[in-house]
């Protein structure tokens, strides 16, 4: 039998655990402004960041014709393409598709048509002259 038949409403459990008030942080990217980065044509909206750990979840907006220079991934990077496409030497990732980069891998990325991507970093990318995405607020 399901919980409803046992007198427990859907979404509830029979344990004595209670939800943590303030344990969820809701973010409304549609209400955020795109911030410039150190890379021409690449803007960012930070959805989550833990600077001490190096974790970052963000939306990146690439203008048509944008390239990101050669960089290293010190940890796995995960990317979901929302609009447009971007590519590297291994292939192309289009809207509705996902790609992840192996720890220690190097590549350049390009977007001919422009793109909006959701990127999840465990550690910031390492570029020749910087680490991660520089923004006005950091």
N, C-alpha and C positions, 0 to 999 in steps of 0.2 A: 504494500500500500504506500501511497505517496504521503508527504507531510500534511497536505490539506485534509486528508481523511483522518489523520491522527490529531487534529486540532491545532496544527502549526500552520500558520499562513505561509503562502509562497514567499520566498526570500528570507524566511526566518529559519533558524536552526533550533535544535533542542538543547544546545549547550548553554551555559550561563554566560558565555562571552558576550560582550556588548560592543557596538561599533565605537571606534575612536572618533570622537568629535574633533573635527579639524584634520582628520587623517587623509582627506582627499583634497587635492588642489586642482581646481578647475581653471583652465586657461582658455581664453577666447582670442585666438590668433586674428580673427577678423577685426578685432578692436585695436590691434597693435600696429604700429608703424614699422615699415621696413627700415632697418638701419644699414648704413653702408659698412663694408668691410675694407680691408687693405687691398682687396683685389677688385680692379675695375670691372663693373658689370655684375658683381655678386653682392646681393643684399641678404640680410638675415633677420629672422624673428626667433628669439630664444624662448623655447617652451619650458625647458628645465635645464638647470646647470648646478653642478656641485664642483666649484673651482678646486677645492682641496683634493678631490679624487680625479679631477680632469674629465668628469662626465658632462656630456652636453647632448641635448636633444633639441633640434632646431629645424626651422623651415629655411631653406636657401632658395633665393630667386636668382636665376641666371638670365641675363640679357642675351638675345641672339648673338652668336659669334664669340661668346665668352670662353676662355680657357683658364684652367687652374694649373699653375706650374707643377713640375715634378715635386712629389711629396711622399713621405713615408707614413704608414699606418702603424703606430706602436702597439695598437690593440685592434681588435675587429671593429670595422666600420660597417654600419648597416644603412642602406638607402632605399627608400620607396619613392618612385617618381609619380607625382600628382598630375603634373601638366608637362607637355613637351617631351624632350629626351636629352640624354647626355651619354657620352661614350668615352672609352679608352681603348688601348691596344687589344684588349680581350673581347670587346663587344659593345653593343649599344643597349641602353635601358630606356624603354619608352613608358609613357603614361600607363599606370596600372601594373607596372613591373617592379621587381625588387632585385637588388644586387648587394652582396656583402664582400668586403675586402679582407683578405687574410692578414693576420698579425705579421708585421715585418715587411709587408709588400710595398712596392713603389709604383707610382704611375702618374701620368698627367691625365686630366679630364677636360673634355670639350663639349660645348653645346652649340650646334649650328642654329637651331630654331629657338633656343631659350628653353628654360625649364623651371619648374617649382618642385622641389624635392623635400622630403622629410628625411633628415639625417640623424643617426644615433651614434655617438662616439663614446667609447669607454675611456679613451685618452685622446688629446688633441692631435690632429695631423701635425707633422713636422715638415715645415717648408725650409728652403735654404736660409731665409732671413727672418723667419718668425715661426711661432707655434700657435696653432689654432687660428681662429678668426678674430682679428682685432676689430673692436667696435668702440664707438665714442664713449660708452658707459663702462669700459673696463680698462 
